[in-house]
Amino acid sequence: MRRAVRSGALVSQWGIVGKRGHAQRASADDLALGVAVAQAQNGDEAAFLVLYRLVQPGLLGYLRGTVDEGAEDVAAAAWREIARELPRFRGDAHGFRGWTASTARRHARGRFRRHGASHRSAGPWTPPTGDNIAHNNLPGATLSPEAALFTRLPRAEAEAVLLLHVVRLDESAVAQVMHRPSAVVRVLARRGVRNLARLLGPDDGAHDVARTLGEPR
């Protein structure tokens, strides 16, 4: 019990679980996103840029933690599909985040298949090498050791934590994206948080993993 409490507090310090300001910001972001989606569906290019700026940081953060190489390429491919299929989307801002996450996940799985890699959700990933990290550059940021920690989690745990706390979906939406029951998502997320705390160690709670992964502020 003590370890679980410490893990929760640690991740809260990272900023990847909700705080009062976080919840207020999420509400404001969802309001702006809902308006932008509706306007973009009517051909407003400026509105599309707004929704991209609201969604891309979390989406790219999710991919950084689940694709050891090529997260930016996967995101670009996903956004091409999102732009093409946007007129057919039906739903609110939260539904849009879930839809974009599902699209990105499908493209990530396609990348694994093309490279002959297994995408079994229960299997552990091998951490990327230092060279891979150094070459996985993104605009204005690099994949840091903190972000690379997610590749050391079992895949399903990493996905659950990232979708909940970086993409900012609720459990039911994460369950839809991952094609798993909500109760399973809840367990996976708790295990992922606990394992991240263990990997960081007791002295590293100040690391801002959310910022590293691209969560908007």
Backbone as numpy.savetxt, mean C-alpha at the origin, in Angstrom:
# Nx Ny Nz CAx CAy CAz Cx Cy Cz
0.74 -10.63 25.55 -0.10 -9.43 25.55 0.77 -8.18 25.55
1.83 -8.17 26.37 2.70 -7.00 26.44 3.36 -6.74 25.10
3.79 -7.84 24.43 4.44 -7.69 23.13 3.47 -7.11 22.11
2.21 -7.56 22.14 1.22 -7.05 21.19 0.96 -5.57 21.41
0.87 -5.15 22.69 0.65 -3.75 23.00 1.82 -2.92 22.52
3.05 -3.41 22.78 4.23 -2.66 22.35 4.28 -2.55 20.84
3.90 -3.62 20.14 3.91 -3.60 18.68 2.93 -2.56 18.16
1.74 -2.51 18.75 0.77 -1.53 18.31 1.24 -0.11 18.53
1.85 0.13 19.69 2.37 1.46 19.98 3.49 1.83 19.03
4.34 0.88 18.71 5.46 1.13 17.83 4.99 1.52 16.44
4.05 0.76 15.91 3.56 1.07 14.58 2.80 2.39 14.57
2.15 2.70 15.68 1.50 3.99 15.76 2.53 5.11 15.66
3.72 4.92 16.27 4.77 5.91 16.16 5.24 6.05 14.72
5.23 4.95 13.97 5.62 5.05 12.57 4.64 5.89 11.77
3.39 5.96 12.23 2.38 6.70 11.50 1.60 5.86 10.52
1.64 4.52 10.62 0.90 3.72 9.67 -0.39 3.16 10.26
-0.77 3.66 11.42 -2.11 3.39 11.92 -2.77 4.72 12.20
-4.09 4.71 12.31 -4.83 5.95 12.38 -4.59 6.73 13.66
-4.42 8.02 13.52 -4.43 8.95 14.64 -5.59 9.91 14.40
-5.82 10.77 15.37 -6.95 11.69 15.21 -6.78 12.56 13.97
-5.59 13.15 13.82 -5.33 13.97 12.64 -5.36 13.16 11.36
-4.88 11.93 11.45 -4.88 11.04 10.29 -6.31 10.80 9.82
-7.21 10.54 10.75 -8.60 10.27 10.39 -9.24 11.51 9.77
-8.94 12.68 10.33 -9.50 13.90 9.77 -8.99 14.15 8.37
-7.69 13.90 8.17 -7.12 14.09 6.85 -7.71 13.11 5.86
-7.88 11.85 6.30 -8.43 10.82 5.42 -9.84 11.21 4.98
-10.63 11.76 5.90 -11.98 12.17 5.56 -11.97 13.29 4.52
-11.09 14.28 4.72 -10.98 15.38 3.77 -10.48 14.88 2.43
-9.51 13.98 2.45 -8.98 13.42 1.21 -10.05 12.66 0.44
-10.87 11.88 1.16 -11.92 11.12 0.50 -12.96 12.03 -0.13
-13.26 13.13 0.53 -14.20 14.09 -0.03 -13.65 14.67 -1.33
-12.38 15.09 -1.28 -11.75 15.65 -2.48 -11.62 14.60 -3.57
-11.32 13.37 -3.17 -11.16 12.30 -4.15 -12.48 11.98 -4.84
-13.55 11.92 -4.07 -14.86 11.65 -4.67 -15.24 12.68 -5.72
-14.98 13.95 -5.42 -15.27 15.01 -6.38 -14.39 14.88 -7.61
-13.09 14.61 -7.38 -12.15 14.50 -8.50 -12.50 13.33 -9.42
-12.90 12.21 -8.84 -13.27 11.04 -9.65 -14.45 11.37 -10.54
-15.48 11.99 -9.97 -16.67 12.33 -10.75 -16.33 13.29 -11.89
-15.49 14.28 -11.59 -15.12 15.25 -12.62 -14.23 14.62 -13.69
-13.31 13.75 -13.25 -12.41 13.10 -14.21 -13.19 12.18 -15.14
-14.23 11.57 -14.64 -15.06 10.70 -15.49 -15.77 11.50 -16.58
-15.89 12.79 -16.36 -16.50 13.66 -17.37 -15.45 14.32 -18.26
-14.21 13.82 -18.17 -13.16 14.31 -19.07 -12.32 15.45 -18.54
-12.44 15.78 -17.26 -11.66 16.88 -16.67 -10.25 16.39 -16.37
-9.26 16.84 -17.17 -7.88 16.38 -17.00 -7.28 16.89 -15.70
-7.62 18.10 -15.30 -7.11 18.63 -14.04 -7.60 17.80 -12.86
-8.84 17.34 -12.93 -9.39 16.50 -11.87 -8.66 15.16 -11.82
-8.29 14.64 -12.99 -7.55 13.38 -13.00 -6.20 13.55 -12.29
-5.55 14.68 -12.49 -4.29 14.94 -11.79 -4.50 14.99 -10.29
-5.63 15.55 -9.86 -5.94 15.62 -8.43 -6.10 14.21 -7.87
-6.89 13.37 -8.53 -7.09 12.02 -8.00 -5.80 11.21 -8.04
-4.98 11.45 -9.05 -3.68 10.77 -9.13 -2.81 11.14 -7.93
-2.76 12.42 -7.62 -1.93 12.88 -6.50 -2.44 12.37 -5.16
-3.75 12.16 -5.06 -4.32 11.65 -3.81 -4.11 10.15 -3.64
-4.10 9.41 -4.74 -4.06 7.95 -4.66 -2.67 7.38 -4.89
-1.89 8.00 -5.78 -0.61 7.42 -6.17 0.37 7.19 -5.01
0.52 8.11 -4.06 1.49 7.85 -2.98 1.22 6.55 -2.23
-0.03 6.32 -1.83 -0.35 5.10 -1.12 -0.23 3.87 -2.00
-0.64 4.01 -3.26 -0.56 2.88 -4.18 0.88 2.50 -4.44
1.74 3.50 -4.63 3.15 3.22 -4.85 3.81 2.66 -3.59
3.36 3.15 -2.43 3.87 2.59 -1.18 3.55 1.12 -1.05
2.31 0.76 -1.41 1.90 -0.65 -1.39 2.78 -1.48 -2.31
3.05 -0.97 -3.50 3.88 -1.72 -4.45 5.33 -1.78 -4.02
5.83 -0.72 -3.40 7.20 -0.76 -2.91 7.41 -1.87 -1.89
6.38 -2.10 -1.09 6.48 -3.12 -0.07 6.15 -4.52 -0.55
5.63 -4.65 -1.79 5.23 -5.98 -2.25 5.90 -6.40 -3.55
6.62 -5.50 -4.20 7.35 -5.83 -5.43 8.80 -5.47 -5.20
9.69 -6.46 -5.19 11.07 -6.16 -4.84 11.77 -5.32 -5.90
11.36 -5.41 -7.15 11.91 -4.60 -8.22 10.77 -4.15 -9.13
10.89 -2.96 -9.67 9.94 -2.51 -10.67 8.63 -1.98 -10.15
8.57 -1.51 -8.91 7.31 -0.99 -8.37 6.79 0.17 -9.21
7.69 1.03 -9.67 7.26 2.18 -10.45 6.68 1.74 -11.80
7.29 0.72 -12.40 6.77 0.21 -13.68 5.38 -0.41 -13.50
5.20 -1.15 -12.42 3.90 -1.75 -12.15 2.85 -0.67 -11.94
3.22 0.37 -11.18 2.28 1.47 -10.94 1.90 2.16 -12.24
2.88 2.37 -13.11 2.60 3.04 -14.39 1.63 2.21 -15.23
1.85 0.89 -15.28 0.96 0.02 -16.04 -0.44 0.04 -15.45
-0.53 0.04 -14.11 -1.83 0.08 -13.46 -2.56 1.37 -13.78
-1.85 2.50 -13.77 -2.50 3.77 -14.04 -2.96 3.90 -15.48
-2.26 3.26 -16.40 -2.75 3.27 -17.78 -4.10 2.57 -17.87
-4.24 1.46 -17.15 -5.53 0.77 -17.16 -6.58 1.58 -16.42
-6.20 2.18 -15.29 -7.15 2.98 -14.52 -7.69 4.13 -15.38
-6.81 4.81 -16.10 -7.25 5.93 -16.95 -8.19 5.44 -18.04
-7.88 4.27 -18.61 -8.70 3.74 -19.69 -10.08 3.30 -19.21
-10.13 2.70 -18.02 -11.37 2.13 -17.52 -12.15 3.08 -16.61
-11.60 4.25 -16.33 -12.24 5.17 -15.38 -13.69 5.49 -15.72
-14.06 5.73 -16.98 -15.47 6.05 -17.26 -16.43 4.96 -16.82
-15.96 3.73 -16.69 -16.84 2.62 -16.30 -16.86 2.36 -14.80
-16.02 3.09 -14.05 -15.99 2.88 -12.61 -17.28 3.39 -11.97
-17.79 2.63 -11.01 -18.95 3.04 -10.24 -18.63 2.84 -8.76
-18.74 3.91 -7.98 -18.47 3.80 -6.56 -18.01 5.11 -5.97
-17.76 5.09 -4.65 -17.32 6.29 -3.94 -15.79 6.33 -3.87
-15.27 7.28 -3.10 -13.82 7.45 -3.01 -13.15 6.21 -2.44
-13.75 5.63 -1.40 -13.15 4.45 -0.81 -13.18 3.28 -1.80
-14.27 3.18 -2.54 -14.34 2.15 -3.57 -13.30 2.37 -4.65
-13.01 3.63 -4.96 -11.99 3.93 -5.96 -10.61 3.49 -5.49
-10.31 3.73 -4.21 -9.02 3.27 -3.69 -8.92 1.75 -3.78
-9.99 1.06 -3.45 -9.98 -0.38 -3.54 -9.82 -0.87 -4.97
-10.50 -0.21 -5.88 -10.41 -0.59 -7.30 -9.00 -0.40 -7.83
-8.39 0.74 -7.49 -7.03 0.99 -7.97 -6.04 0.01 -7.34
-6.26 -0.34 -6.06 -5.39 -1.32 -5.42 -5.52 -2.68 -6.07
-6.74 -3.08 -6.40 -6.95 -4.36 -7.08 -6.27 -4.36 -8.45
-6.37 -3.24 -9.14 -5.72 -3.14 -10.46 -4.21 -3.26 -10.32
-3.64 -2.54 -9.35 -2.19 -2.61 -9.15 -1.75 -4.01 -8.73
-2.54 -4.65 -7.90 -2.20 -6.00 -7.46 -2.20 -6.98 -8.63
-3.17 -6.82 -9.52 -3.23 -7.71 -10.68 -2.01 -7.52 -11.58
-1.59 -6.28 -11.76 -0.41 -6.03 -12.57 0.85 -6.57 -11.89
0.89 -6.47 -10.56 2.04 -7.02 -9.83 2.10 -8.53 -9.99
0.95 -9.18 -9.90 0.91 -10.63 -10.09 1.34 -11.01 -11.50
0.93 -10.20 -12.47 1.35 -10.45 -13.84 2.85 -10.34 -13.99
3.44 -9.40 -13.28 4.90 -9.26 -13.34 5.58 -10.49 -12.76
5.04 -11.00 -11.65 5.61 -12.22 -11.06 5.52 -13.38 -12.04
4.38 -13.50 -12.70 4.23 -14.61 -13.65 5.21 -14.48 -14.82
5.38 -13.27 -15.32 6.28 -13.08 -16.46 7.72 -13.38 -16.10
8.06 -13.15 -14.83 9.42 -13.41 -14.39 9.58 -14.80 -13.78
8.53 -15.60 -13.88 8.62 -16.97 -13.39 8.68 -17.09 -11.89
8.16 -16.08 -11.17 8.21 -16.10 -9.71 6.87 -16.57 -9.16
6.91 -17.27 -8.04 5.69 -17.72 -7.38 5.07 -16.56 -6.63
3.74 -16.50 -6.62 3.05 -15.46 -5.86 2.14 -16.08 -4.82
2.59 -17.14 -4.19 1.79 -17.75 -3.12 1.77 -16.80 -1.94
0.57 -16.46 -1.52 0.44 -15.40 -0.51 1.02 -15.79 0.84
1.19 -17.07 1.10 1.67 -17.47 2.42 3.18 -17.58 2.48
3.87 -17.51 1.35 5.30 -17.76 1.33 6.11 -16.53 1.68
7.24 -16.70 2.35 8.10 -15.56 2.67 8.86 -15.09 1.45
9.16 -13.80 1.42 9.94 -13.24 0.33 11.40 -13.15 0.77
12.30 -13.23 -0.19 13.71 -12.98 0.08 13.93 -11.47 0.02
14.58 -10.90 1.05 14.81 -9.45 1.02 15.64 -9.06 -0.18
15.36 -7.91 -0.81 16.17 -7.47 -1.92 17.59 -7.17 -1.48
18.54 -7.35 -2.38 19.93 -7.07 -2.07 20.16 -5.58 -2.02
21.32 -5.20 -1.53 21.66 -3.78 -1.48 21.66 -3.16 -2.86
22.15 -3.91 -3.87 22.16 -3.38 -5.23 20.75 -3.14 -5.74
19.84 -4.07 -5.45 18.46 -3.90 -5.88 17.84 -2.67 -5.25
18.11 -2.48 -3.97 17.57 -1.32 -3.28 18.11 -0.04 -3.89
19.41 -0.02 -4.18 20.03 1.18 -4.70 19.48 1.55 -6.08
19.09 0.56 -6.87 18.62 0.83 -8.22 17.11 0.95 -8.31
16.42 0.78 -7.19 14.96 0.88 -7.21 14.55 2.30 -6.89
15.08 3.26 -7.66 14.84 4.66 -7.39 13.47 5.09 -7.86
12.89 6.01 -7.13 11.60 6.59 -7.47 11.76 8.10 -7.37
10.85 8.85 -8.00 11.01 10.30 -7.98 11.11 10.85 -6.57
12.25 11.39 -6.24 12.43 12.03 -4.95 12.67 11.10 -3.79
12.81 9.79 -4.02 12.97 8.86 -2.90 13.63 7.59 -3.37
14.17 6.83 -2.41 14.68 5.50 -2.71 14.04 4.50 -1.77
14.11 3.24 -2.17 13.59 2.19 -1.30 14.56 2.01 -0.16
14.17 2.44 1.03 15.05 2.41 2.18 15.02 1.04 2.85
15.94 0.80 3.79 15.88 -0.45 4.55 14.56 -0.65 5.27
13.91 0.45 5.72 12.61 0.31 6.40 11.56 -0.23 5.44
11.54 0.30 4.19 10.58 -0.21 3.22 10.89 -1.65 2.87
12.19 -1.96 2.78 12.59 -3.33 2.43 12.17 -4.33 3.50
11.91 -3.86 4.73 11.46 -4.77 5.78 10.19 -5.51 5.37
9.34 -4.85 4.61 8.09 -5.50 4.23 8.33 -6.72 3.36
9.42 -6.72 2.60 9.71 -7.88 1.77 10.22 -9.05 2.59
10.45 -8.82 3.88 10.87 -9.91 4.76 9.70 -10.53 5.50
8.52 -9.97 5.30 7.31 -10.56 5.88 6.74 -11.59 4.93
5.97 -12.55 5.44 5.17 -13.36 4.52 4.32 -12.43 3.66
4.13 -12.79 2.42 3.49 -11.88 1.46 2.13 -11.41 1.93
1.33 -12.33 2.42 -0.03 -11.97 2.82 -0.01 -10.97 3.97
0.92 -11.12 4.91 1.02 -10.17 6.03 1.40 -8.79 5.52
2.39 -8.74 4.64 2.82 -7.45 4.10 1.67 -6.77 3.36
0.95 -7.52 2.56 -0.16 -6.94 1.82 -1.23 -6.40 2.76
-1.58 -7.17 3.77 -2.64 -6.74 4.68 -2.27 -5.44 5.39
-1.04 -5.35 5.89 -0.60 -4.14 6.59 -0.59 -2.94 5.64
-0.03 -3.13 4.46 0.09 -2.03 3.51 -1.26 -1.56 3.00
-2.14 -2.48 2.70 -3.45 -2.09 2.20 -4.28 -1.37 3.27
-4.13 -1.82 4.51 -4.88 -1.18 5.60 -4.33 0.19 5.95
-3.01 0.29 6.07 -2.42 1.47 6.69 -1.72 2.42 5.74
-1.42 1.99 4.52 -0.78 2.87 3.56 -1.76 3.24 2.45
-2.45 2.25 1.87 -3.51 2.55 0.91 -4.74 3.09 1.62
-4.90 2.72 2.89 -5.97 3.20 3.76 -7.34 2.64 3.37
-7.37 1.32 3.17 -8.64 0.63 2.97 -9.12 0.08 4.30
-10.43 -0.19 4.40 -10.91 -0.87 5.60 -10.80 -2.39 5.39
-11.10 -3.15 6.43 -10.88 -4.59 6.37 -11.68 -5.26 5.27
-12.92 -4.82 5.09 -13.75 -5.45 4.06 -13.20 -5.19 2.67
-12.69 -3.98 2.45 -12.10 -3.67 1.14 -10.81 -4.45 0.92
-10.00 -4.56 1.97 -8.77 -5.35 1.86 -9.12 -6.80 1.55
-10.16 -7.30 2.19 -10.59 -8.68 1.95 -10.97 -8.88 0.48
-11.62 -7.89 -0.10 -11.99 -7.99 -1.51 -10.76 -7.96 -2.41
-9.82 -7.08 -2.09 -8.60 -6.97 -2.90 -7.79 -8.26 -2.83
-7.67 -8.83 -1.62 -6.85 -10.02 -1.41 -7.60 -11.32 -1.65
-8.92 -11.23 -1.83 -9.77 -12.42 -2.00 -9.65 -13.35 -0.79
-9.77 -12.76 0.39 -9.71 -13.49 1.65 -10.81 -12.99 2.57
-11.26 -13.81 3.52 -12.26 -13.34 4.49 -11.70 -12.21 5.36
-12.60 -11.33 5.80 -12.17 -10.21 6.64 -11.48 -10.67 7.91
-11.96 -11.76 8.51 -11.34 -12.26 9.74 -9.90 -12.68 9.48
-9.64 -13.24 8.33 -8.27 -13.65 7.99 -7.39 -12.41 7.79
-7.94 -11.39 7.12 -7.20 -10.14 6.93 -6.81 -9.54 8.27
-7.73 -9.57 9.23 -7.46 -9.01 10.55 -6.30 -9.73 11.22
-6.29 -11.04 11.13 -5.21 -11.82 11.74 -3.88 -11.54 11.03
-3.91 -11.51 9.71 -2.69 -11.26 8.95 -2.10 -9.90 9.29
-2.97 -8.89 9.39 -2.48 -7.54 9.71 -1.85 -7.49 11.09
-2.46 -8.15 12.06 -1.90 -8.16 13.41 -0.56 -8.87 13.43
-0.47 -9.98 12.74 0.81 -10.69 12.66 1.86 -9.83 11.97
1.44 -9.15 10.89 2.39 -8.31 10.17 2.93 -7.18 11.02
2.05 -6.53 11.78 2.48 -5.46 12.68 3.45 -5.99 13.73
3.12 -7.15 14.29 3.98 -7.75 15.31 5.35 -8.12 14.73
5.36 -8.66 13.54 6.62 -9.06 12.93 7.46 -7.85 12.51
6.80 -6.77 12.06 7.53 -5.55 11.75 8.20 -4.98 12.99
7.47 -4.98 14.10 8.06 -4.50 15.35 9.26 -5.35 15.75
9.14 -6.65 15.56 10.26 -7.54 15.89 11.47 -7.27 14.99
11.23 -7.03 13.71 12.32 -6.77 12.78 13.01 -5.45 13.06
12.24 -4.44 13.43 12.83 -3.14 13.73 13.60 -3.16 15.04
13.09 -3.90 16.02 13.74 -3.92 17.32 13.22 -2.81 18.21
13.49 -2.89 19.51 12.91 -1.94 20.47 13.42 -0.53 20.35
14.56 -0.31 19.68 15.14 1.03 19.64 14.85 1.78 18.35
14.06 1.18 17.46 13.87 1.78 16.15 12.46 2.27 15.92
11.73 2.55 16.98 10.34 2.95 16.82 10.15 4.29 16.16
11.21 5.09 16.09 11.06 6.42 15.52 11.09 6.41 14.00
11.40 5.29 13.37 11.43 5.23 11.91 10.05 5.53 11.35
9.99 6.45 10.39 8.71 6.80 9.77 8.53 5.95 8.53
8.04 4.73 8.71 7.88 3.81 7.60 6.83 4.31 6.63
5.79 4.94 7.14 4.74 5.43 6.25 5.30 6.43 5.26
6.14 7.35 5.73 6.72 8.33 4.82 7.63 7.64 3.81
8.40 6.68 4.27 9.30 5.95 3.38 8.53 5.26 2.27
7.39 4.69 2.61 6.60 3.96 1.63 5.75 4.86 0.76
5.66 6.12 1.10 4.94 7.03 0.24 3.57 7.41 0.70
3.22 7.16 1.99 1.90 7.55 2.46 1.78 9.05 2.47
0.71 9.62 1.92 0.56 11.08 1.90 0.39 11.62 3.30
0.81 12.84 3.49 0.70 13.51 4.79 -0.42 14.54 4.78
